[in-house]
């Protein structure tokens, strides 16, 4: 489209704005794209798997949490694992996305500094392992926060 001297600038801006709006309407929500669906399934599926594994091995997880000084581990481990399961399934299925992503984010914020406190570990090999887990959880938290933000738009 070329700018004609007789055409006012406002009408060109309005035309461009209308064209952009038409494109947005044609594409549909970004959360319905195949790429976003795959991202949801991968991320949510991994979270759900972690949660189910935690619940299946509850006694071990409670023992580990107790060794790390987690408060009321016998109650908090299954509760927080349940919230992770809710978060993983909710993200994967994109049902209640804000609540699901919030549950996942809460899981990572609450357990990461307690369970993976690499700064308090003396053994160098164990320290490195805990640091890897801490950084992995930080990345997963970042993803949960991104899904939380996207869920606000849906």
Protein Blocks (a to p, Z undefined) as FASTA:
>chain_A
ZZdfklcfklmmmmmmmmmmmmmmmnopfklpmklmmmmmmmmmmmmmmmmmmmmmmmmm
mmmmmmnopahkllmmmmmmmmmmmmmmmmmnopakllmmmmmmmmmmmmmmmmmmmklp
mblmlmmmmmmmmmmmmmmmmmmmmmmmmmmmZZ
